[in-house]
Amino acid sequence: MRGREDRSLRPSRATVTPPVTPNENPPGVPPASVGVPDYVPGDPNGLVITEEGTPRGPTRFTASPWSGWPAEWCPPILGQFEDLVDTAWMCLDLNASVISTMPPYTLTGGELARSPGWLANPDPDFYTSWEEFAKQLWWDYQMGEAFVICTARYADGYPARFHVVEPWLVNVEIGSDGRREYRIGTIDPGPDLLHIRYKSRSAQARGVGPLDAGRARMVAAGLLQRYASRVVESGGVPYYVITHPHELTAAQAAELQAQWYASRSNSLGMPAVMSGGITIEPLQISPEDMALLDLSRHAESRIALLLGVPPFLVGLPSGGDSMTYSNTTSLFDYHWRAGLKPKVDPVVAALSQWALPRGTDVELNRDEYVRPGPYERAQTWQILTGIGVLDSDEVRRLERFVISGQQAAPTPAITPAEALT
């Protein structure tokens, strides 16, 4: 690795007419890649080994600023997003949390089947419950792809224990035969690895998520958040126009501007004292305009829609559309149909085909999230019992009421709409 003194780019003498000799750096001042020679807000040390010996776990490399990297710049993003804006984090967490709390069950030929042990906990060495596994699985899936690896199998060969693998640990390539080839370090996991892609193409090794399409909005939302933070850090001081009675040269104007900025930074809240005919005219900008709230809300609303979350659920305006919800149930039902169901079905289908015999499928009971209120359900049950479709005991079981002192069996409940169909 070359030192800092040798990494500057020099023009080729063969392509420059006449040949140009680069300027020398000032004596005693190390060169900087960006800005003035002594500008070092980034990392002045570069790569530093803080501890010798064998690492205890996998190492992840992330981009960091070097010496001379401007403090206002963000380091490049390597692979998936290293940092999520809070809106994207809330939407991912909401979707994954809701899905993970939907109880799983298995069906064979449309009838309830005996559930495998991993529906309670896929791997007790990694997780405390199915919910923890499911939240991690759907979180990775929304980011573009999810990997599940089997660590133990039943006697019939089907997976008995498995857990989610971090996508950055898995190397995926398209082989010469057009199929995907997987490596975890130097190991080929073979059929023990399940790869679930959010959006895929035959010639593309890895999956693509909605945030990859919204990368520009993610960057814009992050910049707007940092801009708002800088406005607050400056004490909310409005922008000014400095007016001088005489014509100034460029150097004099720059010096006057620097003096004003330094005085305001060192004495926030103190009144300014001007002399020599200089006047200050504050720009009439409201705090909301200074923070660019409208632009920020629009970018964050689009991020929420990319992730299938109605903006209202994460405290954002709906974007000026005409969609209205008559009640909370209709809002949750829209979230389920448009946002969650398209994410649930592909994952449970892939998991079923990988971990269960043919004809047996995993499903999630979303009834608690989208079920109507008690009054609407009572009306539906009254109609169905009146025409002989259901009896009172079946209604008790579906509503999970106590029957003869015993708690009804935890079978997957159906919604009134499903009962009518």
C-alpha positions as CSV (number, residue, x, y, z in Angstrom):
1,M,0.0,0.0,0.0
2,R,1.5,3.3,-1.0
3,G,1.8,6.2,1.5
4,R,-0.2,9.4,1.4
5,E,2.7,11.2,-0.3
6,D,2.5,8.8,-3.4
7,R,-1.2,8.5,-4.0
8,S,-1.8,11.8,-5.9
9,L,-2.8,11.6,-9.6
10,R,-0.3,13.0,-12.1
11,P,-1.3,13.9,-15.6
12,S,0.2,11.8,-18.4
13,R,3.0,13.7,-20.2
14,A,2.1,11.9,-23.4
15,T,-1.4,13.3,-23.5
16,V,-0.6,16.9,-22.4
17,T,0.7,19.5,-24.9
18,P,3.0,21.0,-23.8
19,P,4.0,18.7,-20.9
20,V,2.9,19.9,-17.5
21,T,4.8,19.4,-14.3
22,P,2.5,19.1,-11.2
23,N,2.9,21.7,-8.5
24,E,4.9,20.7,-5.5
25,N,3.3,20.5,-2.1
26,P,4.3,23.2,0.4
27,P,7.3,22.2,2.4
28,G,6.5,20.3,5.6
29,V,2.8,20.0,4.8
30,P,1.5,16.5,3.9
31,P,-0.8,16.4,0.8
32,A,-4.5,16.1,1.2
33,S,-6.8,14.4,-1.3
34,V,-9.6,17.0,-1.0
35,G,-9.6,20.6,0.1
36,V,-6.7,22.6,1.5
37,P,-3.5,20.8,2.5
38,D,-4.2,20.9,6.2
39,Y,-7.9,19.8,6.0
40,V,-8.2,16.5,7.9
41,P,-11.8,16.1,9.2
42,G,-11.8,12.4,8.0
43,D,-9.9,9.5,9.5
44,P,-6.2,10.5,9.6
45,N,-5.0,7.1,10.5
46,G,-6.5,4.9,7.8
47,L,-6.5,1.2,8.5
48,V,-5.5,0.4,12.1
49,I,-5.3,-3.1,13.6
50,T,-6.6,-2.7,17.2
51,E,-6.2,-6.3,18.4
52,E,-4.0,-9.1,17.3
53,G,-5.0,-12.8,17.1
54,T,-7.8,-14.8,15.4
55,P,-11.1,-12.9,15.1
56,R,-14.0,-14.4,17.1
57,G,-16.6,-13.8,14.4
58,P,-17.1,-12.7,10.8
59,T,-15.7,-9.3,9.9
60,R,-17.7,-6.8,7.9
61,F,-15.9,-4.0,6.0
62,T,-17.6,-0.7,5.8
63,A,-16.6,2.5,4.1
64,S,-15.1,5.3,6.2
65,P,-13.8,8.8,5.4
66,W,-10.1,9.3,5.0
67,S,-7.9,12.2,5.8
68,G,-9.2,15.2,3.7
69,W,-12.7,13.7,3.3
70,P,-15.1,16.6,3.7
71,A,-17.3,16.3,6.8
72,E,-20.4,17.1,4.8
73,W,-19.9,14.1,2.5
74,C,-21.3,10.6,3.2
75,P,-19.0,7.6,2.6
76,P,-20.0,5.3,-0.3
77,I,-22.6,2.6,0.3
78,L,-21.2,-0.9,0.0
79,G,-23.7,-3.5,-0.9
80,Q,-27.0,-3.2,1.0
81,F,-27.7,0.0,2.9
82,E,-25.5,0.3,6.0
83,D,-27.5,3.1,7.5
84,L,-31.3,3.5,7.0
85,V,-33.2,6.7,7.4
86,D,-35.6,6.5,10.3
87,T,-38.7,6.3,8.0
88,A,-37.3,3.2,6.2
89,W,-36.4,1.6,9.5
90,M,-39.9,2.2,10.9
91,C,-41.5,0.7,7.8
92,L,-39.3,-2.3,7.7
93,D,-39.8,-2.8,11.4
94,L,-43.6,-2.4,11.2
95,N,-44.0,-4.9,8.3
96,A,-41.6,-7.5,9.9
97,S,-43.2,-7.1,13.4
98,V,-46.7,-7.5,12.1
99,I,-45.9,-10.5,10.0
100,S,-43.8,-12.2,12.7
101,T,-46.7,-12.1,15.2
102,M,-49.1,-13.9,12.8
103,P,-49.2,-17.5,14.2
104,P,-48.0,-20.1,11.6
105,Y,-49.8,-23.4,10.9
106,T,-49.6,-26.1,8.3
107,L,-52.2,-27.4,5.8
108,T,-52.3,-30.6,3.8
109,G,-54.9,-30.8,1.1
110,G,-56.7,-27.9,2.7
111,E,-57.0,-29.6,6.1
112,L,-55.0,-28.8,9.3
113,A,-51.9,-31.0,9.5
114,R,-49.6,-31.9,12.3
115,S,-47.1,-29.0,12.7
116,P,-43.4,-29.7,12.7
117,G,-41.5,-28.6,15.8
118,W,-39.7,-25.8,14.0
119,L,-43.0,-23.8,13.8
120,A,-42.5,-23.1,17.5
121,N,-38.8,-22.3,17.3
122,P,-36.7,-23.1,14.2
123,D,-33.4,-23.1,16.2
124,P,-33.4,-22.7,20.0
125,D,-29.6,-22.1,19.9
126,F,-30.3,-18.8,17.9
127,Y,-33.8,-17.8,18.7
128,T,-36.2,-17.5,21.6
129,S,-39.3,-18.1,19.5
130,W,-40.7,-18.3,16.0
131,E,-41.4,-14.6,16.1
132,E,-37.7,-13.7,16.4
133,F,-36.8,-15.9,13.5
134,A,-39.7,-14.6,11.3
135,K,-38.9,-10.9,12.0
136,Q,-35.3,-11.4,10.9
137,L,-36.4,-13.4,7.9
138,W,-38.9,-10.8,6.6
139,W,-36.6,-7.9,7.4
140,D,-33.9,-9.4,5.2
141,Y,-36.4,-10.2,2.5
142,Q,-37.6,-6.6,2.2
143,M,-34.0,-5.5,1.9
144,G,-33.8,-7.6,-1.3
145,E,-33.0,-11.2,-0.3
146,A,-33.0,-13.6,2.6
147,F,-30.9,-16.7,3.2
148,V,-31.9,-19.6,5.5
149,I,-29.5,-22.5,6.3
150,C,-30.3,-25.9,7.6
151,T,-28.2,-27.2,10.6
152,A,-30.1,-30.4,11.4
153,R,-32.5,-32.7,9.7
154,Y,-35.2,-35.2,10.6
155,A,-34.9,-38.9,9.8
156,D,-37.0,-38.4,6.7
157,G,-34.4,-35.8,5.4
158,Y,-36.5,-32.7,5.9
159,P,-35.0,-29.7,7.9
160,A,-35.4,-29.8,11.6
161,R,-33.4,-26.8,12.6
162,F,-32.4,-23.8,10.6
163,H,-31.7,-20.1,11.0
164,V,-31.3,-16.9,8.9
165,V,-27.8,-16.1,7.5
166,E,-26.7,-12.5,7.0
167,P,-26.8,-11.8,3.2
168,W,-23.4,-10.2,3.2
169,L,-21.9,-13.5,4.4
170,V,-23.0,-15.4,1.3
171,N,-21.2,-15.1,-2.0
172,V,-23.6,-15.7,-5.0
173,E,-22.4,-16.1,-8.6
174,I,-24.0,-17.3,-11.9
175,G,-22.1,-20.4,-12.9
176,S,-21.2,-21.5,-16.4
177,D,-24.4,-23.6,-16.6
178,G,-26.6,-20.5,-15.8
179,R,-27.3,-21.6,-12.2
180,R,-26.5,-19.8,-9.1
181,E,-23.5,-21.0,-7.1
182,Y,-23.2,-20.2,-3.4
183,R,-20.3,-20.0,-1.0
184,I,-20.1,-19.2,2.7
185,G,-16.4,-18.6,3.0
186,T,-14.9,-21.5,1.3
187,I,-17.9,-23.9,2.0
188,D,-20.5,-24.8,-0.6
189,P,-23.8,-25.2,1.5
190,G,-25.6,-27.0,-1.3
191,P,-29.2,-27.9,-0.6
192,D,-28.9,-26.8,3.0
193,L,-29.2,-23.1,1.9
194,L,-32.5,-21.5,0.9
195,H,-32.2,-18.3,-1.1
196,I,-35.4,-16.2,-1.2
197,R,-35.3,-13.2,-3.5
198,Y,-37.6,-10.2,-3.4
199,K,-37.2,-9.5,-7.1
200,S,-35.0,-11.6,-9.3
201,R,-33.9,-12.1,-12.8
202,S,-32.5,-15.2,-14.4
203,A,-29.2,-13.5,-15.2
204,Q,-28.9,-11.7,-11.9
205,A,-27.3,-13.6,-9.0
206,R,-28.7,-11.6,-6.1
207,G,-32.1,-10.3,-5.2
208,V,-33.2,-6.7,-5.5
209,G,-35.4,-4.9,-2.9
210,P,-37.6,-1.8,-3.1
211,L,-35.0,0.3,-1.4
212,D,-32.6,-0.4,-4.2
213,A,-35.0,1.3,-6.5
214,G,-35.5,4.1,-4.0
215,R,-31.8,4.6,-3.4
216,A,-31.9,8.2,-4.6
217,R,-34.8,9.0,-2.2
218,M,-32.9,7.4,0.6
219,V,-29.9,9.6,0.0
220,A,-32.2,12.7,-0.4
221,A,-34.0,11.9,2.9
222,G,-30.7,11.5,4.7
223,L,-29.4,14.7,3.4
224,L,-32.5,16.6,4.4
225,Q,-32.3,15.1,7.9
226,R,-28.7,16.2,8.2
227,Y,-29.6,19.7,6.9
228,A,-32.4,20.0,9.5
229,S,-29.9,18.9,12.2
230,R,-27.4,21.6,11.1
231,V,-30.2,24.2,11.2
232,V,-30.9,23.2,14.8
233,E,-27.2,23.1,15.7
234,S,-26.8,26.6,14.5
235,G,-29.4,27.8,17.0
236,G,-32.0,28.3,14.3
237,V,-30.2,31.5,13.1
238,P,-31.9,32.7,9.9
239,Y,-30.0,33.3,6.7
240,Y,-28.7,36.9,6.2
241,V,-27.7,39.2,3.4
242,I,-24.8,41.5,4.4
243,T,-25.1,44.9,2.7
244,H,-22.0,47.2,2.5
245,P,-22.2,50.9,1.4
246,H,-19.1,50.6,-0.8
247,E,-18.1,48.2,-3.6
248,L,-15.9,45.4,-2.3
249,T,-13.4,43.2,-3.9
250,A,-13.8,39.4,-3.9
251,A,-11.2,39.1,-1.1
252,Q,-12.8,41.8,1.0
253,A,-16.3,40.2,0.6
254,A,-14.9,36.8,1.6
255,E,-13.2,38.2,4.6
256,L,-16.3,40.1,5.7
257,Q,-18.4,36.9,5.3
258,A,-15.9,34.8,7.3
259,Q,-15.8,37.4,10.1
260,W,-19.6,37.4,10.3
261,Y,-19.8,33.6,10.3
262,A,-17.2,33.3,13.0
263,S,-18.8,35.9,15.2
264,R,-22.3,34.2,14.9
265,S,-20.8,30.8,15.6
266,N,-19.0,32.0,18.8
267,S,-21.8,34.1,20.2
268,L,-25.1,32.5,19.4
269,G,-28.0,34.3,20.9
270,M,-26.0,37.5,21.4
271,P,-27.0,40.6,19.5
272,A,-24.9,41.6,16.5
273,V,-23.1,45.0,16.5
274,M,-22.4,46.5,13.1
275,S,-20.5,49.6,12.1
276,G,-19.1,51.4,9.1
277,G,-22.5,51.5,7.3
278,I,-22.9,47.7,7.1
279,T,-26.4,46.5,7.5
280,I,-27.8,43.0,7.9
281,E,-31.1,41.9,6.3
282,P,-32.5,38.6,7.5
283,L,-34.3,36.6,4.9
284,Q,-37.9,36.1,5.8
285,I,-37.9,32.2,5.9
286,S,-40.0,30.3,8.4
287,P,-38.5,27.4,10.4
288,E,-40.5,25.0,8.3
289,D,-39.1,26.5,5.1
290,M,-35.6,26.4,6.5
291,A,-35.9,22.7,7.3
292,L,-37.5,21.9,3.9
293,L,-40.3,20.0,5.7
294,D,-42.5,19.6,2.6
295,L,-39.7,18.2,0.5
296,S,-38.6,15.9,3.4
297,R,-42.1,14.6,4.0
298,H,-42.6,13.9,0.3
299,A,-39.4,11.9,0.1
300,E,-40.2,9.9,3.3
301,S,-43.8,9.2,2.1
302,R,-42.4,7.8,-1.1
303,I,-40.1,5.5,0.9
304,A,-43.0,4.3,2.9
305,L,-45.0,3.5,-0.2
306,L,-42.1,1.6,-1.7
307,L,-42.1,-0.6,1.3
308,G,-45.9,-1.1,1.1
309,V,-46.8,0.9,4.2
310,P,-49.6,3.5,4.1
311,P,-47.8,6.7,5.1
312,F,-50.4,7.4,7.8
313,L,-49.2,4.3,9.8
314,V,-45.8,5.9,10.3
315,G,-47.0,9.4,11.0
316,L,-46.6,10.8,7.5
317,P,-49.1,12.6,5.2
318,S,-50.8,10.4,2.7
319,G,-49.3,12.4,-0.2
320,G,-52.4,14.2,-1.3
321,D,-54.2,11.2,-2.7
322,S,-58.0,10.6,-2.5
323,M,-57.7,7.4,-0.5
324,T,-59.7,7.5,2.7
325,Y,-60.3,4.9,5.3
326,S,-63.7,4.5,7.0
327,N,-62.1,3.0,10.1
328,T,-59.0,1.4,11.5
329,T,-60.0,-2.0,10.3
330,S,-60.2,-0.9,6.6
331,L,-56.7,0.7,7.0
332,F,-55.2,-2.5,8.3
333,D,-57.0,-4.5,5.7
334,Y,-55.5,-2.3,3.0
335,H,-52.1,-2.6,4.5
336,W,-52.5,-6.4,4.5
337,R,-53.8,-6.8,1.0
338,A,-51.5,-4.3,-0.7
339,G,-48.4,-4.4,1.4
340,L,-48.1,-7.5,3.6
341,K,-49.7,-10.3,1.7
342,P,-47.5,-9.9,-1.4
343,K,-44.5,-10.3,1.0
344,V,-45.9,-13.2,3.0
345,D,-47.0,-15.5,0.2
346,P,-43.6,-15.8,-1.6
347,V,-41.7,-16.4,1.6
348,V,-44.0,-19.1,3.1
349,A,-44.2,-20.8,-0.3
350,A,-40.4,-21.0,-0.6
351,L,-40.1,-22.2,3.0
352,S,-42.9,-24.8,2.5
353,Q,-41.3,-26.3,-0.7
354,W,-37.9,-26.4,1.0
355,A,-38.8,-27.7,4.5
356,L,-42.0,-29.7,4.0
357,P,-43.2,-32.7,2.0
358,R,-45.1,-32.0,-1.3
359,G,-48.7,-31.0,-0.6
360,T,-48.0,-29.6,2.8
361,D,-47.9,-25.8,3.1
362,V,-47.2,-23.2,5.8
363,E,-49.7,-20.4,6.2
364,L,-49.9,-17.5,8.6
365,N,-53.1,-16.6,10.5
366,R,-53.5,-12.9,9.9
367,D,-57.0,-12.8,11.5
368,E,-56.0,-10.7,14.6
369,Y,-54.6,-8.0,12.3
370,V,-57.5,-7.6,9.9
371,R,-60.5,-9.1,11.7
372,P,-63.6,-6.8,11.9
373,G,-64.9,-5.5,15.2
374,P,-67.0,-7.6,17.6
375,Y,-70.3,-6.0,16.3
376,E,-69.6,-6.9,12.6
377,R,-68.5,-10.4,13.5
378,A,-71.6,-11.0,15.6
379,Q,-73.8,-10.0,12.7
380,T,-71.9,-12.4,10.4
381,W,-72.2,-15.3,12.8
382,Q,-75.9,-14.6,13.3
383,I,-76.5,-14.8,9.6
384,L,-74.4,-18.0,9.2
385,T,-76.0,-19.8,12.1
386,G,-79.4,-18.8,10.9
387,I,-79.0,-20.4,7.5
388,G,-77.3,-23.5,9.0
389,V,-73.8,-23.0,7.8
390,L,-72.4,-23.0,11.3
391,D,-73.6,-23.9,14.8
392,S,-73.0,-22.2,18.1
393,D,-70.2,-24.5,19.1
394,E,-68.3,-23.8,15.9
395,V,-68.8,-20.1,16.4
396,R,-67.3,-20.5,20.0
397,R,-64.4,-22.3,18.6
398,L,-63.8,-19.7,15.9
399,E,-64.0,-16.9,18.4
400,R,-61.8,-18.9,20.9
401,F,-64.4,-18.9,23.6
402,V,-64.3,-21.3,26.5
403,I,-66.3,-24.5,26.0
404,S,-67.3,-26.6,29.0
405,G,-64.5,-25.2,31.1
406,Q,-61.8,-26.0,28.5
407,Q,-60.1,-23.5,26.3
408,A,-60.9,-24.2,22.6
409,A,-58.1,-25.8,20.6
410,P,-55.8,-23.2,18.9
411,T,-57.0,-23.7,15.4
412,P,-56.5,-21.1,12.7
413,A,-59.5,-18.8,12.9
414,I,-61.3,-17.5,9.8
415,T,-62.6,-14.1,9.2
416,P,-66.4,-13.5,8.5
417,A,-65.5,-12.7,4.9
418,E,-63.9,-16.1,4.5
419,A,-66.8,-17.8,6.2
420,L,-69.1,-16.3,3.6
421,T,-67.0,-17.6,0.8
